[in-house]
Amino acid sequence: MTNTIYSRLTTILVANFGVPEHEITPASTFADLELDSIALVELVLVVEQEFGITVPEGELSGSDDLTKAAKLIAKVNGTS
């Protein structure tokens, strides 16, 4: 289930933030992908809309990797 979330998260990063897909790995942090704090807020909003969830404030930071983000989304979504 987190694989599906990871795939959707990758799609969001490519489509909405212009991150080249070849740069995205499970260990990539948002900082590695050059998402600043404003982009991270925008990402959270897109994720909330895409998954129909509310991400608790401050749960994601630039130093978090995509694996952690996918696990957080799964947890909040009740699919972990």
C-alpha distances in whole Angstrom, upper triangle without the diagonal:
4,5,5,6,9,10,11,12,14,16,17,19,20,21,22,23,25,23,24,20,22,22,19,17,14,17,19,20,21,25,24,23,26,25,28,27,28,25,23,24,24,20,19,21,19,16,17,18,15,13,16,16,18,18,20,23,24,20,20,22,23,23,19,17,14,12,13,13,9,9,12,10,8,11,13,11,11,7,7
4,5,5,6,8,10,10,12,14,15,16,18,20,20,21,22,20,21,18,19,19,15,14,11,14,15,17,18,21,21,20,23,22,24,24,25,22,20,21,21,18,17,19,17,14,16,18,15,13,16,15,17,16,18,21,21,17,16,19,20,19,16,13,10,8,10,9,6,6,9,8,6,10,12,11,11,8,8
4,5,5,6,9,10,10,12,14,15,16,18,20,20,21,19,19,16,17,17,14,12,10,13,15,17,18,21,20,19,23,22,25,25,26,23,21,23,22,18,18,21,18,15,18,19,16,14,18,18,20,19,21,24,23,20,18,21,21,20,17,14,11,9,12,11,8,10,13,11,10,13,15,14,15,12,11
4,5,5,6,9,10,11,12,14,15,16,18,19,20,19,19,16,18,18,15,14,12,16,17,18,19,22,22,20,23,22,25,25,26,22,21,22,21,17,17,19,16,13,16,16,13,12,15,16,18,18,21,23,23,20,19,21,22,22,19,16,12,12,14,12,9,11,13,11,10,14,15,13,14,11,12
4,5,5,6,9,10,10,12,14,15,16,17,19,17,18,15,18,18,14,13,11,15,15,16,16,20,19,18,21,19,22,22,22,19,17,18,18,14,14,15,13,10,12,14,10,9,13,13,15,14,17,20,20,17,15,18,19,19,16,13,10,10,11,9,6,8,10,7,7,11,12,10,12,10,11
4,5,5,6,9,10,10,12,14,15,16,17,14,15,12,14,14,10,10,8,11,12,13,13,17,16,15,18,17,20,21,21,18,16,18,17,14,14,16,14,11,14,16,13,12,16,16,17,16,19,20,20,17,15,17,17,17,14,11,7,7,10,8,5,9,11,9,10,13,14,13,15,13,13
4,5,5,6,9,10,11,12,14,15,15,14,14,11,13,14,10,10,10,14,14,15,15,19,18,16,19,18,21,22,23,19,18,20,18,15,16,17,15,12,16,16,13,13,16,17,19,18,21,23,23,20,18,20,19,20,17,14,10,11,14,12,9,12,14,12,13,16,17,15,18,15,16
4,5,5,6,9,10,10,12,13,14,14,15,12,15,15,12,13,12,16,15,16,15,19,19,16,19,17,20,21,21,17,16,17,16,12,13,14,11,9,12,12,9,9,13,14,16,16,19,21,21,19,17,19,19,20,17,15,11,12,14,11,9,13,14,11,12,15,15,14,16,14,16
4,5,5,6,9,10,10,11,13,11,13,11,14,13,10,11,10,13,12,13,12,15,15,13,15,14,17,17,17,14,13,14,13,9,11,12,10,8,11,12,9,10,14,14,15,14,17,18,18,16,13,15,15,16,13,11,8,10,12,9,7,11,12,10,12,15,15,14,17,15,16
4,5,5,6,9,10,10,11,9,10,7,10,10,7,9,9,12,11,12,12,15,14,11,14,13,17,18,18,15,14,16,15,11,13,15,12,11,15,15,12,14,17,18,19,17,21,21,21,19,16,17,16,17,15,12,9,11,13,11,10,14,15,13,15,18,18,17,20,18,19
4,5,5,6,8,10,10,9,10,8,12,12,10,12,13,16,14,16,14,18,17,14,16,15,18,20,19,15,15,17,15,12,14,15,11,11,14,14,11,13,16,18,19,18,22,23,23,21,18,19,18,20,18,15,12,14,17,14,13,16,17,15,16,20,19,18,21,19,20
4,5,5,5,7,9,9,11,10,14,14,11,14,14,17,15,15,13,16,16,13,15,13,16,17,16,12,12,13,11,8,11,11,8,8,12,11,9,11,14,15,17,16,19,20,20,18,16,17,16,18,16,15,12,15,16,13,12,16,16,13,16,19,18,17,20,19,20
4,6,6,5,6,6,8,8,11,11,9,12,13,14,12,12,10,13,12,9,11,10,13,15,14,10,10,13,11,8,11,12,10,10,14,14,12,14,17,18,18,17,20,20,19,18,15,15,14,16,14,13,10,14,15,12,13,16,16,15,17,20,20,19,22,21,22
4,6,6,5,5,6,6,10,10,9,12,14,16,14,15,13,15,14,11,13,12,15,18,17,13,14,16,14,11,15,16,12,13,17,16,14,17,20,21,22,20,24,24,23,22,18,19,17,19,18,16,13,16,18,16,16,19,20,18,20,23,23,22,25,24,24
4,6,6,8,9,10,13,14,13,16,17,20,17,18,15,18,17,14,15,14,17,18,17,13,15,16,13,11,15,14,11,13,16,15,13,16,18,20,21,20,24,24,24,23,20,20,19,21,20,19,16,19,20,17,17,21,21,19,21,24,23,22,25,24,25
4,6,8,11,12,15,15,14,17,18,20,17,17,14,16,17,13,13,12,14,15,13,10,12,13,9,8,12,11,9,11,14,13,12,15,17,18,19,18,21,21,21,21,18,18,17,20,19,18,16,19,20,17,17,21,20,18,21,23,22,21,25,24,25
4,6,9,11,14,13,12,15,17,18,15,14,11,13,13,10,10,8,11,13,12,8,10,12,9,8,12,13,11,12,16,15,15,17,20,20,20,19,22,21,20,20,17,16,15,17,17,16,15,18,19,16,17,21,20,19,22,24,23,23,26,26,26
4,6,9,12,11,11,15,17,18,15,15,13,14,14,10,10,10,13,16,15,11,13,16,13,12,16,16,14,16,19,19,17,20,23,23,24,22,25,24,24,23,20,19,17,19,19,17,16,19,21,18,19,23,23,21,24,26,26,25,29,28,28
4,6,9,7,8,11,14,15,11,12,10,12,10,7,8,9,13,15,15,12,13,16,14,12,16,17,15,16,19,19,18,20,23,23,24,22,24,24,22,22,18,17,15,17,16,14,13,17,18,16,17,21,21,20,22,25,25,25,28,26,26
4,6,6,7,11,14,15,12,14,13,14,12,9,11,12,16,19,19,15,17,20,18,16,19,20,18,18,22,22,20,22,25,26,27,25,27,27,26,25,21,20,18,19,18,16,15,18,20,18,19,22,23,22,24,27,27,27,30,28,28
4,5,5,9,12,13,11,14,13,15,13,10,13,14,18,21,21,17,17,20,19,16,19,21,18,18,21,22,19,21,24,25,26,24,27,27,26,24,21,20,18,19,18,15,13,16,18,17,16,20,21,20,22,25,25,25,27,25,25
4,6,8,12,13,11,14,14,16,13,11,14,16,19,22,23,19,20,23,22,19,22,24,21,21,25,25,22,24,27,28,29,27,29,29,28,26,22,22,19,19,19,15,14,16,19,18,18,21,23,22,24,27,28,27,29,27,27
4,7,10,10,8,11,11,12,9,7,11,13,16,19,20,17,17,21,20,17,20,22,20,20,23,24,22,23,27,27,27,25,27,27,25,23,20,19,16,16,16,13,12,15,17,16,17,20,21,21,23,25,26,26,29,27,26
4,7,8,6,9,10,12,9,7,11,12,16,18,19,16,15,19,18,15,17,20,18,17,20,21,19,20,24,23,24,22,24,24,22,20,17,17,14,14,13,10,8,11,14,13,13,16,18,17,19,22,23,23,25,23,22
4,5,5,9,11,13,10,10,14,15,18,20,21,18,17,20,20,17,19,21,20,18,21,23,20,21,24,24,24,22,24,24,22,20,17,17,15,14,12,9,7,9,12,12,12,15,17,17,18,20,22,22,24,22,20
4,6,8,11,13,11,12,15,15,19,20,22,19,17,20,20,16,17,21,19,17,20,22,19,19,22,21,22,19,21,22,20,18,15,15,14,13,10,7,5,5,9,9,9,11,13,14,15,17,19,19,21,19,17
4,6,10,11,9,11,14,15,17,19,21,19,17,20,21,17,18,22,21,19,22,24,22,22,25,23,23,20,22,22,20,17,14,14,12,10,9,5,6,7,9,10,11,13,15,16,17,19,21,21,23,21,19
4,7,8,6,7,10,11,14,16,18,15,14,17,18,15,17,20,19,17,20,23,21,21,24,23,23,20,21,21,19,17,13,12,10,9,8,5,6,8,10,11,12,14,15,16,18,20,21,22,24,22,21
4,5,5,6,9,9,11,13,15,13,11,15,16,13,14,18,17,16,19,21,20,20,23,22,21,18,19,18,15,14,10,9,6,6,5,4,6,9,9,9,12,14,14,15,18,19,20,21,23,22,21
4,5,5,6,5,8,9,12,9,8,11,12,10,12,15,15,14,17,19,18,19,21,20,19,16,17,16,14,13,9,7,5,6,6,6,8,11,11,10,12,15,14,15,18,19,19,21,23,23,22
4,5,5,6,7,9,12,10,9,13,14,13,15,18,18,17,20,22,22,23,25,23,22,19,20,18,15,15,11,9,5,6,8,9,11,14,14,13,16,18,18,19,22,23,23,24,27,26,25
4,5,8,10,13,15,13,12,16,17,15,17,20,19,19,22,24,23,24,26,25,24,21,22,21,19,18,14,12,8,8,10,9,11,14,14,14,16,19,19,20,22,24,24,26,28,27,26
4,6,9,12,13,11,11,14,14,12,15,18,17,16,20,21,20,21,24,23,23,20,22,21,19,18,14,12,9,10,11,10,10,14,15,14,16,18,19,19,21,23,23,24,27,26,25
4,6,10,11,9,10,13,13,12,15,18,17,18,21,22,22,23,25,25,24,21,22,21,18,18,15,12,9,11,12,12,13,17,17,16,18,21,20,21,24,25,25,26,29,28,28
4,7,8,5,6,10,10,9,12,14,14,14,17,19,19,20,22,21,20,17,19,17,15,15,12,10,7,10,11,12,12,16,16,14,17,19,18,18,22,23,22,23,27,26,26
4,6,5,6,9,10,10,12,14,15,16,18,20,21,22,24,22,20,18,19,16,14,15,12,9,7,11,12,14,15,18,18,16,19,21,20,20,23,24,23,25,28,28,28
4,5,5,6,9,10,11,13,14,15,17,19,20,21,22,20,18,15,16,13,11,13,10,8,7,11,12,14,16,19,17,15,18,20,18,19,22,23,21,23,26,27,27
4,5,5,6,9,10,11,13,14,16,17,18,20,21,20,18,16,16,14,13,15,12,11,10,14,15,17,17,21,19,17,20,22,20,19,23,24,22,24,27,28,28
4,5,5,6,9,10,10,12,14,15,16,18,19,18,17,15,17,15,14,15,12,11,10,13,14,15,15,18,17,15,17,20,18,18,21,22,21,22,25,26,26
4,5,5,6,9,10,10,12,14,15,16,17,16,14,12,13,12,10,11,8,7,7,11,11,12,12,15,14,11,14,17,15,14,18,19,18,19,22,23,23
4,5,5,6,9,10,11,13,14,15,16,14,12,11,12,10,10,11,9,9,10,14,13,15,15,18,16,13,16,18,15,15,19,19,17,19,22,23,23
4,5,5,6,9,10,11,12,14,15,14,13,12,14,13,13,14,12,12,13,16,15,17,16,19,18,14,16,19,17,15,19,20,18,19,22,23,24
4,5,5,6,8,10,10,12,14,13,12,11,13,13,13,12,10,11,11,14,13,13,12,15,14,11,13,16,14,12,16,17,16,16,20,20,21
4,5,5,6,9,10,10,11,10,9,7,10,9,10,10,8,10,12,15,13,14,13,15,14,10,12,14,11,10,14,15,13,14,17,18,19
4,5,5,6,9,10,10,10,9,9,11,11,13,13,12,14,15,18,17,18,16,18,17,13,15,17,14,12,16,17,14,15,18,19,21
4,5,5,6,8,10,10,11,11,14,14,16,15,13,15,16,19,17,17,15,17,17,13,14,17,15,12,15,17,15,14,18,19,20
4,5,5,6,8,8,9,8,12,13,14,13,12,14,15,18,15,15,13,14,14,10,10,13,11,8,11,13,11,11,15,15,16
4,6,5,5,5,5,7,10,12,14,13,13,16,17,20,17,18,16,17,16,12,12,14,12,9,12,13,10,10,14,15,16
4,6,5,7,9,10,14,15,17,16,16,19,20,23,20,20,18,20,19,15,15,17,15,12,14,16,13,12,16,17,19
4,6,8,11,12,15,17,19,17,16,19,20,22,20,19,16,18,18,14,13,15,14,11,13,15,13,11,15,15,17
4,5,9,10,14,16,18,16,16,19,20,22,19,18,16,16,16,13,11,13,12,8,10,12,10,7,11,11,14
4,7,10,13,16,18,17,17,20,22,24,21,21,19,19,18,15,14,15,14,10,12,13,10,8,11,13,15
4,6,9,12,15,13,14,18,20,22,19,19,17,18,16,13,13,13,11,8,10,10,7,6,10,12,14
4,6,9,12,11,12,16,18,20,18,19,17,18,16,13,14,14,11,9,12,11,7,9,12,14,15
4,6,8,7,8,12,15,17,14,16,15,15,13,10,12,12,8,8,11,10,7,9,12,14,15
4,6,6,9,12,15,17,15,17,17,17,14,12,14,13,10,10,13,11,9,12,14,16,16
4,6,8,10,14,15,14,17,17,18,15,13,16,16,12,13,16,15,12,15,18,20,19
4,6,7,11,12,11,14,16,17,13,12,15,15,12,13,17,15,14,17,19,21,20
4,7,10,11,9,12,13,13,10,9,12,11,8,10,13,12,11,14,16,17,16
4,7,8,6,9,10,11,9,7,11,11,9,10,14,13,13,15,18,18,17
4,5,5,9,11,13,10,9,13,14,12,14,17,17,16,19,21,22,20
4,6,8,10,13,11,11,14,16,14,16,19,19,19,21,24,24,23
4,7,10,12,10,11,14,15,14,16,19,19,20,22,24,24,22
4,7,8,6,7,10,11,11,13,15,16,16,18,20,20,18
4,5,5,6,9,10,11,13,14,16,17,18,20,19,17
4,5,5,6,8,10,10,12,14,15,16,18,17,15
4,5,5,6,9,10,11,12,14,15,16,15,13
4,5,5,6,9,10,10,12,14,15,14,12
4,5,5,6,9,10,11,12,14,13,12
4,5,5,6,9,10,10,12,11,10
4,5,5,6,9,10,10,9,7
4,5,5,6,8,10,10,9
4,5,5,6,8,8,8
4,6,5,6,5,5
4,5,5,6,5
4,5,8,8
4,6,8
4,6
4
